[in-house]
Amino acid sequence: MRDLLPYLKLYKKHWFGLSLGMLLGFATLFASIGLLTLSGWFISASAIAGLTIARETFNYMLPGGGVRGFAMGRTAGRWGERVVSHNATFKLLTDLRIFFFQKLAPLIPGRVSNLRDADLLNRLVADVDAMDHVYLRLISPVTIGVVGIACLTAFLCWFDMTLGLTLGAILAIALILWPILFYKLGKQNGAELTQNKADLRITALDWLQGYSELTLFGAEERYRQAITLAQTKLIKNQFVNANLSGLATALLMLVNGWALVLMLWLAADGVGGNQPDPLIALMAFATMASFELLMPIAGAFQHLGQTLTSARRLNDVILAKPDVQFSEQEIKHSGHYGIHFNNVTFAYPDSDKNVLNSVELSIPAGHKVAIVGQTGSGKSTLLQLLTRYWDPQQGAISIADQALTQWSEGQLREAISVVSQRVDILNGSLRDNLIMASPDATDEQLATVLNSVGLESLNEGLGLEAWLGDGGRQLSGGEKRRIGIARALLHDAPIILLDEPTEGLDKQTEKNIMQLFKQHFANKTVLFITHRLVELDSMDSICLIEHGQIVEHGHHQSLIEQKGRYYQLCQTL
């Protein structure tokens, strides 16, 4: 149960709605038990009164009004309880998803690098949904059950102490034994159900995302069979759950029947020392109705294993500490955005090989530096360290003469614009995908920047309202890259990081983009990573990296005159 503590703390924010839901639930249960109990007594008392002279004095109206009142109260209470409880629960799940995502974001890419996208999606959706069982199926039913048993026992003790305590003891014992029994029975199956649900989502998403490649290489059938196998396991778990629910209901009905026989036997000689009268029917019907208190509890605790497993899966993310932790306080700096790598060494997690080895590099504020080298030489890693995607194992990085670890996340993101190799397009409109870089940008500014990067065609038709689809399905690779460049222009940060920004563009578009860079990036600090050695003579300096080390650094012309490795690379083009 300790695994549920992080989520129980979130209940404080919605205590009023959750408490009101339990109060309405108790009122509904009170009306339901009262309806059956009063009806039993009223029918018996009316029958006896009709056979005696008491028919002339018997008050039919008051019990009849009570029956109608309980019936109306039961219906209204049930409706109100569902509305209030589910409204509070949905708000709670909303907060929980936000809370989970806030904990998840700082862990990327380090702590969650070994988790599949589908597994993360399953945790965010299915595992979070399982948390509503904590309130709807555990806290609320148990609380209502405890209070309801106490109230019903006190009510029956007012008529007969022995009968009231007997029924109260039976209900209390069942309230204790039922959760323990069905938690034990459903624990393993609930854990398996949660894992099999995650496996089904993972295999289905693998099949969907890789359908074309799987078909081409003849592996589609094998992946489809994996989906069928995961689905079969999940259905088996659900079948076990259904059987446990049926068993819980059957046993509860059996205990209810035997309790009714016991109460009738004890009340046969009269209630409260009186002669046999309609109160016997009141006791009998109260016994029959009382087991409605226990109906939600047995079934709820068979799902506790599933809920606890989901909580543990969420805790793997929520309780994890990020590899990179930002300062909470903003720093004061000179405003001159120079960059310095001081003896930086870095290796990726679970790898013994250093990607960067003792890198020493200074970039004055306002300078434009091109970083070139073969694939895997460590160029992109420099940018990832600069944005604190990772932290180096040795050495230090500073911006504006302040250590990078002292910068708050907000300050760092405001200071840097990035055009990465992979441009992520959100499943939204074109406007949504642009204003994330500049929330205050007008439509005219967005249209202008699209024109400047050669995407005039996107201004036609629906324009900024055009839906780009999941991952930008409506766009080509080159269009996605230019949207990334448009975001960098809109963000207009003093430091620009460009990782192969013209990759996938034709020569004319590449030339136009490079010309645009010259105009826009004046007086900005620029790191330009490229494989294509074009327009590099306009850079202030060029840095050649091989095997994680800087082997040459200088201006284009001076490096050509040295006839070293950079000269050899230029000769091969």
N, C-alpha and C positions, 0 to 999 in steps of 0.2 A: 504493500500500500504506500510505501515511502516514495515509489515512483510517481505517484499522483500529486505529490505536494506542490511541484511547480505550477500545476494547473488549478489547484484549489485556491491558490493565492489570487488568481485572476477573478475568482468569484466575488471578491470584495467589491469590485466596481459595479456589479450587477446584483448586489445583495437584495435590493428592494424588490425587483422583478422576480427573482428566484424565491424569495420568502413569500411574496404574494401568491406565486404559483402553488407553493406548498399549502398555504392557508386555504386557497380555493379548492385544492385537492382534498384537504381534510373536510371542508364543508360539503363537498360532493359526496364523499364517503359517508359522512354523518347523515346526509339526506337519504342516501341509498339504504343504509342500515335502518334508519328511522322509518323509511317507507315500508319495508318488509315487516319490521317488528310491529309497528302500529297497525298495519293491515291485518296481520295474523291475530292480534288481540281484538281488533274491531270486529272482524268476521265472527270470531268465537263468541265475543260478548253480545253481539247482535243476535246470533242464533239462540243463545241461552235466554236473552231478554225476550225474544219472540215467543218462547215456550212458557214464560212465566208472566206474572202480573207486572213485572218490571218494564214490560214493553211500553207502558203508558208514561213512565218517568225517565226512561233511558234517553240520554242526550246523543242523538245520532249526528247532530250537526257539527259539534266540535271535533270529534275524531275524523269525520268525513272531510272537514276543512283541513285538518292536519295532514291527511293522506294526500289531498290535492296540493297542499303547500310543499310537502316533501317531494312530490313528483315534479312540480315546477322547479323547485330548488335544485333537484338532482340534474335536470336538463340544463338549466342556466349555469350551474356550477361547473358541469363538465365542459361546456363551451368556453366559459371564462378561464378555466384552468388550462385548457389546451392553448388558447390564444396567448395568455400571459406567459406560460412556461416556455412555449416554443419561441415566442418573440425574444424572451431573455436568453434562451439557449442559442438562438441564431446570432444574436449580438455577441454572445460569449465566444462562439466559434469564429466570428469575424475577428475579434480581438486576438484570439489564439493564433489564427493564421498570420496576422500582422506581426505578432510577437515571435512566431516561429521564423518568419522571413527575415525579421530584423536580426535574429540570432544566426540565421543561415548565411546571409550576405557577407559578413566579415570572414567566414570560414572558407570562402572561395578564393583561390583554388586549392588551398592547402589541405585542410582537414577533410573535405568532402571530395577530394580528387578521385577516391576509389569507389565512389557511389555513382551508380548509373543515373541518367536523367529520369528514366521511368521510375526508379526507386525513390528519388527525391519527390517526384510528382505524387507518388503513392503516399508518401509520408505527409505531404502538404494537403492532400485531399482525403484519402480513406482513413489514415491514422488520426488526423485531426477530427474527422467526423465521429470516430469511435469515442472521442472524449465526451460527447453529449450523453453517453451511457452513465457517466459518473453522476450527473444530476438527475436525469430523467428516469434512470433504472436503478440507481443505488441510493443516493442521498435522499431524494424526495420520497420514494416508496418506504424506505426504512424509517424515516422520521415520522411520516404519516402513520405507519404501522404501530410504532411505539406509542405515540400520543393516542391513536385510536383505541388500542388495546387498553390503555390506562383509563380512558374515558368510559369505554363500554363496561369494563370491570366495575368501575365505581357506580355506574348506572344500575347494573344488575344487583350489586351488593345492597343497594337501597331497598330492593324488594326481598332479597334473600342472600345472606352473606356466603353461605356454602355454595350455592349455584354460581354466584358471581365470581368467587375466587377459583372455582373449578374451571369454568370456561376461560377465565383470564390466564390460569396456569397452562392450560392446553395451548392457547394461542401464543403465549410467551415462549413455551418450549419449541413450538413449531417455528416461531420467528428466529430462534437461535439455530435450530438444527437444519432448517431448509437451506439457508445461505451456505452453511459449511458443506453440506452434502452436495449441493449442485455446483458449488465452486470447484470442489474436488473432481466431480464427474466431468465438468466442462473445461477445466484448466488446460489440459494438453490439447484438446481439440480446438479451443479458442486460439492458442498460440500458433498451431498449424494453420488454422484458417487465415489468420493475419498474414503469415508468411506466404501462403499459397496465393492469396489475393495480390500481394506484391509481385510474386513470380509471374502471375498471369498478365499483369500490367506491363511488366518488363518484356516478356516474350512477345506480347501483342504489339508493343511499340517498336521492338526490333524488326518485326515482320513488316509493319507498315512503312517504317522509314527506309528500310533497305529492300523493298519489294522488287524494284527494277534490277538491282545488282544480284539479288538472290535468284531471280528468274533467269538472268543471263548465265549464271554459273551453276544452275541446276540444283540449288540448295533450298529453293522455296518450299518444297514439300517437307523437308526435314524441319524447317522452322515452323511450318503450319502444324506439324505433328506435336511439336513442343507446346504450342498453344493449346491443342486438344488435351494433352497430358496434364498441363497446369489447370485447365478448366475442369477436368475429371476429378482431380484432387480437391479442388475447391467445392465442387458439388457434393463430394463425399463428406466434407466437413459440414456443409450446410445440412445434409441429410442427418448427420449425427446430432446437430443442434435441434433440428425439428423433432427427433426422437426424444431428446432430453426434455424439450418443452412439453411434449405429450405425456412423458412420464411424470413430470412435475405436476401437471394438471390432474392426472389420474390419482396420484398419491394424495394430493390435496383433497380431492373429492372423497377418497376412502377415509381419510382422517376426519373430514367433515361429517361423513355418515356415522362413524363410530362415536364421535363427540355428540352428535344429535341423539343417538340411542342412549348414551350415558346421561345426558341432561334430562331426557324424558323419564328415565328410570328414577333419577334423583328427585324430580319434580312431581312424580306420579301421585304422591300423597298430599300434595299442596305446596304452595310457594309461601315462604315466610311463616310457616306454622299454621296457615289457614286451610280451610277445606279446599278440595280441588275446584279451581275456577279458571276463567279465561287467561289468567297470568301464566298458566302452563303453556298455552299457545304463544304467549309473548316470549317466554324463555326459549321455546323451540325455534321460533322464527328468528329470534336474535342470534341463536347459534348458527342457523343456516346462513344468515346474512353476514355474520362476523368474519367468515373465511374469505370474504372479498378483500379484507385487509391484507391477506397473504398472497393473493393471486399474482400481483406484480413482482413479488420478491423472489420467489423460486426461479422464475424465468430470468430475472435480472442477473442473478449471481452466476448463472452458467455462462454469461457473457463477460464476467469479470476477467477471466483469463485473457480473452481477446483484447479487452480494454487495457490491461496491464502490459501486454505485449506491445500494443500500439504506443503506450506511454514510454516504454523503454526505447522503442525505435525513435521516437521524437526526442527523448533525452540524449540519445547519441549525438544529436545536433545541438540541442538547446544548451546542454551543460558543457559542451566542448569549448575550449579556449582557442581563439584564433591565433595563427602563427604571427600575424602582423597586428599590432595594437597601436592605434593612433593616440596622440595626445589630446586631451579634452580642451586644453586652453590654446587660444590663438597666440602666435608669436609676433613680435615686431621685427621687421627686417629692413634692409636698406632700400628695397625696391628695384635694385639692379639684379636681374635674374640670371646671374652667372651660375654655372653648374660645375661641380668638382667631384670626380671619382678618385678617392684616396685609397690606393692599394686594395682594391675590391676583389675578393675571391668568392665565388658562388658555385654551389652544386645543388641540383634539384633533389628533393626528398627521395629516399630509397635508391639513390645513385651514388656510387663511389667516385665517379669521374667529375672533375671540376669543369664547368662550362666556361667560367671566367677565372683567370689566374693573375692575381696581382695587377689589376688594371689601374693605371694612373692616367687620368685625362681631365684637363681643365678646359672649359668652354666659357669664354668671357660673355658678359651680357650683351645681347644684340648680335652675336656672331651666329653664322650658319655653318654647321659642320655636317659633312656627308660621311656616313659610316658604311664602308664596303667590306666585302669578304664573301667567302663561299658559304653555302648553306650549312648550318650547324656550327658556325664559327663563334656564335655568341652575340650577334648583333641585336636581335630582338630581345634577348635577355637583358641587355643594358636598359632598354626602354621599360621592361617589366620591373626592374629594380628601381628605376627612377619614379615610377608611379606607385611604388610600394606594393606591387603585386606579390613580391617576395622581399625578404630582407637578406642581405649578404651574410655569409658565415664569418667573413673577415673583412676588415676595412670599413670605410664609412663614405656616405654620399651626402653632399650638401648643396643647397640651393640658396642663393642670395646670402652666402656666408653663414647660413644656419643649417645645422644638422637636419637631415631629412626626417629623422625620428622625432624631432621637436615640432614638426608641422602638424596642425590639426587636419583631419581628412577634408573638411570643407575648404580650408585655405589651399591645400594642395590641388584639389580638383578645380578650383577657380583659377589656379595659376597655370594649369597645363591643359592643352588641347591635344587629343590623340587621334590619328588616323591609322588604325591597325590593319593588319593583313585581312582579318575577318571582320567585316562590318555587319553588326547585328541589326536586323530590321524587325521592329515589333509588329505584331498583328494588329495594326491600326491604320489610320489614315496617313496620307503623306504629311499633313500638318502635324499630326502627333509625333511622327518620326523626326521632325525638324525642330519643333519648339522645345524639345528636351534639352537642346544645346543653348537655347535662349528663350526662356518662357515669355519674355516681354516683347518678342519680335512681332511686328505687324505682318499682315498678309502681303503687303507690298515688299517688305524686306525679304520675306521668304521667297517670293516670286523672283526677286532680283538675284538672290544668291543661286537659285536654280538655273537661271539664265547664264550666270557667270561660270558655272561648272559644266555647261553644255547640256543641261536637261530641260531645254525649252519645251520639249514635247510633253513633259509632265504637267506643264501649266495649261495644256489644252484639255478639252472635255470637262471632266469633273474637277480637274486641277488639284488643289490642296485637299479636297474632300475625297479623292480617289483612295479606295481601300487597297492596301498593298498585300494583304494576305499573310499567312503564317510564314515567317522567315523571309518575307518579300518575294513570294512566289510570282508576282506579276512583273518582277524586275529581272534584268539580265545581271550578270556578274559585274560588268562595267558600270551599270547604273547604280548598283549597290555601293560600289567603291566611290562614285562621285557624290552619293548622298552622304557618305562618311566625310568627304572633303567639305561638303556644304555645311555639315555640323561644325567642323573645325573653324570655318569662316564665321559662322554665327556666334560661336563661343568667344572667339577673339581674345584668347588668353595670351599672356606675354611669353609663354614657352610653348613651342609647337613640336610635337613628336610625330614623325611621318615614317611609317613602316611599309615600304613598297607601295606608295600611294598611287602610282601610275600602272601597277601591274594589271594586266587584262585590258588595258586601253589601247586603241589604235594609235599610230604615230602622230596623227594630226591632233587628236584629242590630248595625247600626252604633251605635245608641244604647247597647246593652249593652257593646260593645267600648270605646267612649269612656269609659263609666263605669268599666270595668275598668282602663283606662289611668290614670284619676285615682287609683285605689286603689294600683295597683302602682308607679306612677312617682313617688310622693312622694319628695322629697329626691334625685331623680336629674336629671341634665342631659339634656334631651330636645330633639331637633330633629324637628319634625313637618311634613312636606311634604304639602300637600293642595290639591286644586282645589275641594273642597266646603267652603264657608265656614260650617261648623257647629261649635258648641261652642268657638269661638275666644276667647270672652270669658273662658274659664277659663285661658288661656295668660298667662304673665308678659309676653310681648311678641309682636308680629307683625312680620315682615319681608317687605316686598313687593319682589320682584325683577322688573325688566323689562329685556330686552336685555342681560343679564349685569351689571346694576348695581342696587344697592339704592336705590330711589327713596323709600321710606317705611319708618320703623322706630319702633315705639312700642306702647303698650297699645291694645287693641281700642277702648276708649271714646274715648281721646284721638285716635286716627286717624279715628274717626267724626266727632268734633267738628271736625276740620280740614277735612272735606269734600273731601279730595283723591282720589287714584286708588283707594285702598282703599275709601273711601266709595262711589265710583262702582261698584266691583265688587260691593259688598254690595247696592246698589240694583238691580242687574241680576238678582239671584237671587229 
